[in-house]
Amino acid sequence: MMTENLAQKAEALIRRYFQACNDADRQGLVDCFTPDAVHYFPPGLPGAPWRGADAIADGWVWCVKTLGSRWTIEKVLAAPDGREAVIEWTHWKTAINEALRGDEWYIFNDDVTRIVEIRAYYASPVNKADPVNQLHEFDYEGRGYALTPPSVAPQVL
């Protein structure tokens, strides 16, 4: 398969996932994920991260039923090999008259037929009570992310 087609395949899978969210299609949602998929969120969402295709599907169906949730995809950028993508989205909570904007980073399985992982980032103020604002239970150290600044800040006179 051509590399360009893999990026298109990744985007199509994300769009299918969002359509299943909007339709509150539980089985459609499950079918978008590997059974052991994980959806990470910033701290504060009860039960997060959501682990497993069933938990992810149940979470979004609950949001539609309870919050009147609707989602739009604003932008998509997929890697040429289709293994990763990032999007901007809006989560419209129509029953409570709220909206939340954010980004998500996607990881796909080898043949780009299922989502393995989503890392959600919200467009929101920094929580000054937390010394480090990061995703809840995401293994930053294990994934090789920096745990300290690259150097001491220069003294500016």
Secondary structure in CASP SS format (residue, H / E / C, confidence):
PFRMAT SS
TARGET T0000
AUTHOR 0000-0000-0000
METHOD secondary structure of the structure
MODEL  1
M C 1.00
M C 1.00
T H 1.00
E H 1.00
N H 1.00
L H 1.00
A H 1.00
Q H 1.00
K H 1.00
A H 1.00
E H 1.00
A H 1.00
L H 1.00
I H 1.00
R H 1.00
R H 1.00
Y H 1.00
F H 1.00
Q H 1.00
A H 1.00
C H 1.00
N H 1.00
D H 1.00
A C 1.00
D C 1.00
R H 1.00
Q H 1.00
G H 1.00
L H 1.00
V H 1.00
D H 1.00
C C 1.00
F E 1.00
T E 1.00
P E 1.00
D E 1.00
A E 1.00
V E 1.00
H E 1.00
Y E 1.00
F C 1.00
P C 1.00
P C 1.00
G C 1.00
L C 1.00
P C 1.00
G C 1.00
A C 1.00
P C 1.00
W E 1.00
R E 1.00
G C 1.00
A H 1.00
D H 1.00
A H 1.00
I H 1.00
A H 1.00
D H 1.00
G H 1.00
W H 1.00
V H 1.00
W H 1.00
C H 1.00
V H 1.00
K H 1.00
T H 1.00
L H 1.00
G C 1.00
S E 1.00
R E 1.00
W E 1.00
T E 1.00
I E 1.00
E E 1.00
K E 1.00
V E 1.00
L E 1.00
A E 1.00
A C 1.00
P C 1.00
D C 1.00
G C 1.00
R C 1.00
E E 1.00
A E 1.00
V E 1.00
I E 1.00
E E 1.00
W E 1.00
T E 1.00
H E 1.00
W E 1.00
K E 1.00
T C 1.00
A C 1.00
I C 1.00
N C 1.00
E E 1.00
A E 1.00
L E 1.00
R E 1.00
G E 1.00
D E 1.00
E E 1.00
W E 1.00
Y E 1.00
I E 1.00
F E 1.00
N C 1.00
D C 1.00
D C 1.00
V C 1.00
T C 1.00
R C 1.00
I E 1.00
V E 1.00
E E 1.00
I E 1.00
R E 1.00
A E 1.00
Y E 1.00
Y E 1.00
A C 1.00
S C 1.00
P C 1.00
V C 1.00
N C 1.00
K C 1.00
A C 1.00
D C 1.00
P C 1.00
V C 1.00
N C 1.00
Q C 1.00
L C 1.00
H C 1.00
E C 1.00
F C 1.00
D C 1.00
Y C 1.00
E C 1.00
G C 1.00
R C 1.00
G C 1.00
Y C 1.00
A C 1.00
L C 1.00
T C 1.00
P C 1.00
P C 1.00
S C 1.00
V C 1.00
A C 1.00
P C 1.00
Q C 1.00
V C 1.00
L C 1.00
END
